[in-house]
Amino acid sequence: MLGKKLKMAGAILLSLGLLLTAGCSGAQKGPDKNGVYKIKFGSTGNNEHQYTVYGKYFKQKVEELTNGKVQVEIYPNNALGNER
C-alpha cells in the first residue's frame, strides 16, 4: 500500500516538474498578484478520454497539495493545439 502511494506521489511530482519546466510560453510567467501559479494542461481527447481524466486527477491533487497556490486549467479536445 505504501509503495503504491509513494509511486503515485512520485508520478505527480514528476508531472508537475515537467509541466512547470516545459510550460514556457508567451503567457505571464510566475505567480499572479495573489501569488497563485496557473498551469495549462492540454489534452487531445474529449472529457472522457484517459488523458483528460488523468488531467482532472492531476488538477485535483496539485491544487490540494499546494493549498490552491498552483491552479491547473484543463483544455481538452486540442483546445491548445494539436500534438505537433
Number of C-alpha atoms within 10 A of each C-alpha: 5 7 8 9 10 11 11 12 13 12 13 17 14 12 14 17 12 11 14 14 9 9 14 11 7 6 7 10 11 10 12 11 7 7 11 14 17 18 17 16 19 20 24 18 16 14 16 10 14 13 17 21 17 13 22 17 12 20 22 14 15 20 14 13 11 11 10 15 16 18 18 19 13 19 19 21 15 13 12 14 12 10 8 3
